[in-house]
Amino acid sequence: MSRRETFERERARLNAIVLREANLPIKRFFALDSDVYADGALPRRTKELLGLVASLVLRCDDCISYHLIQAKEAGVTKAEVVEALAVGLVVGGSIVIPHLRRACEWVEELWGGA
């Protein structure tokens, strides 16, 4: 099983647990989180890049992984992702470098190396 498959399977498993126990506010938040990334005034691909930058700055590896996968599925190019990661690094500073390293590993896996 690939790293991506492992990540997606574990995310789905844990989300199912959360939603089994969820009250209305949790269910509403999960629905909002899904809905906000749909095409609108901004296309989904742009929103995924915004989510990626925010996730990098907030140092959430699960979120970074998720947004990289979603960005790939939305047709974002490797060059666009790398530029977005540069924005996140500038905004977040050197403390995001460990997360940037792991993000770049995902980039190589999803888009290919060099």
Secondary structure, DSSP 8 states (H G I E B T S, - for coil): --HHHHHHHHHHHHHHHHHHH--HHHHHHHHHHHHTTSSSSS-HHHHHHHHHHHHHHHT-HHHHHHHHHHHHHTT--HHHHHHHHHHHHHHH-GGGHHHHHHHHHHHHHHH---
